Amino acid sequence: MSERISAVIYYDGEVCNTKNGVVFLSENTERLVFNQNIDLTELHKRIRCKIFGTTPMKVLSIKYRFCASVNPVTYDLFGIKGARSLEVIVQTHLASGSPYLELYVQFSSPNDASVASTFTVGREEYTTPA
């Protein structure tokens, strides 16, 4: 039996790079649970359906935030672009012992060329809680 993965999906916000590493700033989040052996196409579909229901939206990108260092605590980002990178984040997550993984997802409508989400470098006002 495969392990179940609990994820927090952030969207319609910002991905910021701070002195503590990468943070996801968004008021929009959803929880999603999936099997560790899910394929990327199915993950895209599950995320899209969870957030938008039947509204036709396209997943442009998925980014995984992980703890890169514990002293000091810093976070880094890993883009999920294919089957191998999805496998890597699942294995990294399972090895970390974290109760959930954090994903930032960018969407667009099929007819829309613009993206609502942004990436900000150098924003320093966010600090991780002690």
N, C-alpha and C positions, 0 to 999 in steps of 0.2 A: 504494500500500500504506500502511495506517495505522500510525502509531507505536505501539509497545507500551509500556504504563505498568506500572511495578513499584511495588507498594504494600505498606506494612506496616499491618496492621489490628490495632488495639488494642481490647480489649473486657473487660468485667467488672472495671473498675478505677475510676479517677477522672480527671476533667479538672480541672486546677488552674490558677489564675491566680496567678502569682508575680511578683516584681520583674523577672524575665526574660521575662515574658509567659506564654503558655499552655504547659503541659506535660501530657503524657499519662502517667499512672502506672498501669501494669498489668503483671502477670506473664504475662498471656495475650496472645499475639500470633500472627498468621498472616501469611504472605506470599501475595500474590495478584498475578498478571499479567493485564492485560486490554488490549484495543484502545482507542485514544483515542476512538473513535466509539461506545463502548458507551452504551446508554441506561440511565436510572436504574433501571428495573424489572429489567433484566438484571443490573446491578451489585448490586442488593439480593439477587437470586437467587444470584449467584455467591458473594457474601460468606456468605450464610446456608448454602449447601451446603458451602463450604470449612470452616466452623467447626462446624456441627452435623450435616452429612450429611443424613439424611432426617428428623431430628427437626423437627416443625413449630414453627418460631420466626418471629417477626415482627421486621423491622428497624424500630425506632422513629425513629432518627435517625442521620445520618452527619455527622461534623464533620471538617474538613480543617485541619491545623496547617501554617502556613507562616512562613517567616522574613520578618518585617515590617521589620526594621532590622538592619544589619550592624555599626553602631558607635553604641552597644553592641548586641550581638546580642540581639534580642527576637523573640518568636514571637506570632502572633495566630491567631485561630480564625475559620473561615468555615463556616457550616452549609450542607449540600447538601440543598436542598428541592425542586428541580425540574430540568428539562432544562437550563435556562439556567445555573443555578449549577454543575451538573456540568461544563458546557462551560467555564465560567470557571476552575474549579480545574484542569482538564486543561490549558488554555492557559497558566495561571500556572505550573503545574508544568513544562511543556515549556520555557517561557521561562527558568525558573530554572536549568536545567542540573543540578538535583539528581538523584541516581541513583534515588531512590524518593520517593513521597509518603506522608505519614502521615495515616491516617484513624482516628477513634475512632467505634465503632459501638455503639449501645445497642439491646438486644433485649428482647423479652418473648415469653412463650409466648402462643398465641392465647387461652387462658383466664385469663391472669394480668394483673392490673391494675398490679402493682408492677414497678419497674425496678431491676435490680441495680446499675447504674452511677450515679455521682454527679458533681456539679460542685461544686468547692470554690473559694471566693474568698478570697484573702489568705493562703494557705498559703505559707510562706517557706522551708521547709527544703530545697527542691530548688534546685540551681544547675546551670547548664549547664557541661559540661566546657570547659576553655580550648582 
